[in-house]
Amino acid sequence: MRRLVAFTGAGISRDSGIPTFVELGDIREKLSRSYFNAYPEDFYNILKEFSNKIKAANPNDAHRALAKYDVPVITMNIDSLHNRSGSKNVLEIHGNLSYVHCPKCKKEYDFSRVYDSIYCLKCKEILQPNVVLYEDMIPGYMEAMNIIDSADALLIIGTSFYTSTASFMTERAEIQGAKIDIINENSKELVPQYLEKFFKNK
């Protein structure tokens, strides 16, 4: 029995109304550790705007199909739509917008805290986002590699391969001899079709 793992990027959420980074212009450079350190207020304004888009979005048929077939998901997305669709095995390697935390006292706050203030109530330190930024290490990198190693087939959905993360995951799967399929357009329709065929032929 072949084991399928899905690796998803921003493209899978486009049909849910969440724009990709390519569509957002220069946002990539503003989601870097150096930009956060230099302009934390502006950084959080960007995240708040993105959070508003996420709140207005719902999982689409691609998310729901992955949940239906219980496919393990490694995602670069921070929108948590895989979790909201019902997927039980999701690794959000770039984090999410569920909370922020104080680097000094370690207190966690719901992300909504930054709408009032980006500072810890207790320590007055700038709160840190639960998001992996450009220039950061990826805490879940080795866990992702272990999941990739367990796969006989890797379905890549909605990624431009701009980030090195996507390339590393793909190369790892190739080294392990996994079959690789890519759906970067019209995932709302093509992912359910792919999964139906895959599990019908298992």
C-alpha positions in Angstrom: 0.0 0.0 0.0 1.5 3.3 -1.1 1.8 6.1 1.4 0.9 9.5 0.1 2.1 12.8 1.7 1.0 16.3 0.5 3.2 19.3 0.5 1.3 22.6 0.1 2.0 26.2 -0.6 0.0 29.4 -0.9 -1.5 28.3 -4.2 -3.9 25.8 -2.6 -5.5 28.7 -0.6 -5.9 31.0 -3.6 -9.4 29.6 -4.3 -10.3 30.4 -0.6 -9.6 34.1 -1.3 -6.2 34.3 0.2 -3.7 35.9 -2.2 -0.2 34.3 -2.8 2.9 36.2 -1.9 3.6 36.7 -5.6 0.3 38.5 -5.8 1.2 40.7 -2.8 4.2 42.3 -4.3 7.1 43.1 -2.0 5.6 41.4 1.0 8.4 38.7 1.1 11.1 41.2 2.2 8.8 42.5 4.9 8.3 39.0 6.3 12.0 38.8 7.2 13.6 38.7 10.6 15.6 41.8 9.9 12.5 43.7 8.8 10.6 42.6 11.9 13.5 43.7 14.2 13.7 47.1 12.4 10.0 47.9 11.9 7.9 45.7 14.3 4.8 48.0 14.2 4.7 47.9 10.4 5.4 44.2 10.4 2.4 43.5 12.6 0.2 45.8 10.5 1.0 43.5 7.6 0.2 40.4 9.7 -3.0 41.9 10.9 -4.1 42.6 7.4 -3.2 39.0 6.4 -5.1 37.7 9.5 -8.2 39.6 8.4 -8.1 37.8 5.0 -7.7 34.4 6.7 -10.6 35.1 9.0 -12.8 35.7 6.0 -11.6 32.6 4.2 -12.9 29.0 4.3 -11.3 25.7 3.2 -11.9 24.9 -0.4 -12.4 21.5 -2.1 -8.6 20.8 -2.2 -8.3 21.2 1.5 -11.4 19.1 2.1 -10.3 16.4 -0.2 -6.9 16.0 1.7 -8.9 15.8 4.9 -11.4 13.3 3.5 -8.6 10.9 2.5 -6.6 11.5 5.7 -3.5 12.5 3.8 -0.6 13.7 6.0 0.1 17.4 5.1 3.2 19.4 5.3 2.3 23.0 4.6 4.2 26.3 4.3 0.9 28.2 4.8 0.1 30.0 8.0 -3.7 30.2 7.4 -4.6 26.9 9.2 -7.1 26.0 6.5 -5.9 22.4 6.5 -6.8 22.1 10.2 -10.1 23.9 9.7 -10.9 21.4 6.9 -10.6 18.5 9.3 -7.1 17.2 8.5 -5.7 15.5 11.6 -2.0 15.2 10.5 -0.8 18.6 9.6 2.7 20.0 10.1 2.7 23.8 9.7 6.4 24.3 9.1 6.1 28.1 8.9 3.8 28.4 11.9 0.4 30.0 12.1 -1.4 33.1 13.4 -3.0 31.4 16.4 -0.8 33.2 19.0 2.1 35.4 19.8 4.5 35.1 22.7 6.9 37.1 24.9 10.5 36.2 24.4 11.3 37.2 28.0 8.6 35.7 30.3 7.4 33.2 27.6 3.7 34.2 28.1 1.5 33.4 25.2 -1.3 35.6 23.9 -4.0 35.0 21.4 -3.0 36.7 18.1 -5.8 39.2 18.7 -3.6 40.8 21.3 -1.5 42.6 18.7 -4.6 44.5 17.5 -4.3 46.4 20.9 -0.6 46.3 21.5 2.5 44.5 20.2 4.0 44.5 23.7 3.8 42.0 26.5 1.5 43.2 29.3 4.0 42.1 31.9 7.5 42.6 30.4 6.8 45.3 27.9 8.9 43.3 25.4 7.9 43.2 21.7 5.8 40.1 21.2 7.1 37.5 18.8 4.9 36.0 16.1 4.4 32.2 15.8 5.6 32.5 12.3 8.9 31.4 10.7 10.3 34.4 8.9 12.8 34.7 6.2 16.3 34.4 7.8 14.9 32.1 10.5 15.7 28.4 11.0 12.7 26.1 10.6 12.0 24.3 13.9 10.0 21.6 12.2 12.5 20.9 9.4 13.7 17.5 10.6 10.1 16.4 11.4 9.1 17.3 7.9 12.1 15.3 6.5 11.0 12.3 8.5 7.5 12.6 7.1 8.9 12.9 3.5 11.1 9.8 4.2 7.9 7.8 5.0 6.3 8.6 1.7 6.1 6.5 -1.5 4.4 9.4 -3.3 4.6 13.2 -2.7 1.8 15.5 -4.0 3.0 19.1 -4.3 0.2 21.6 -4.4 0.3 25.3 -5.0 4.0 26.2 -4.6 6.1 28.4 -6.9 9.3 26.8 -5.6 10.5 30.3 -4.7 11.4 29.2 -1.2 14.3 26.8 -0.6 11.9 24.8 1.7 9.9 23.5 -1.3 13.1 22.6 -3.2 14.6 20.8 -0.2 11.4 18.7 0.3 11.2 17.8 -3.3 14.9 16.8 -3.5 14.5 14.7 -0.4 11.5 12.8 -1.8 13.4 12.2 -5.1 16.4 10.8 -3.1 14.1 8.5 -1.3 12.6 7.3 -4.6 9.1 8.7 -4.0 6.9 9.4 -7.0 6.3 13.2 -7.3 3.3 14.8 -8.7 2.7 18.6 -8.9 -0.6 20.5 -9.1 0.0 24.2 -9.2 -3.1 25.4 -11.0 -6.8 24.7 -10.4 -6.1 22.7 -7.3 -9.7 23.0 -6.2 -10.8 20.7 -8.9 -7.6 18.7 -9.7 -6.7 17.7 -6.1 -10.0 15.9 -5.4 -9.7 14.1 -8.8 -6.1 13.1 -8.2 -6.9 11.7 -4.7 -10.0 9.8 -5.9 -7.8 8.1 -8.6 -4.9 7.5 -6.3 -6.9 5.8 -3.6 -9.0 3.9 -6.0 -5.9 2.4 -7.6 -4.2 1.5 -4.3 
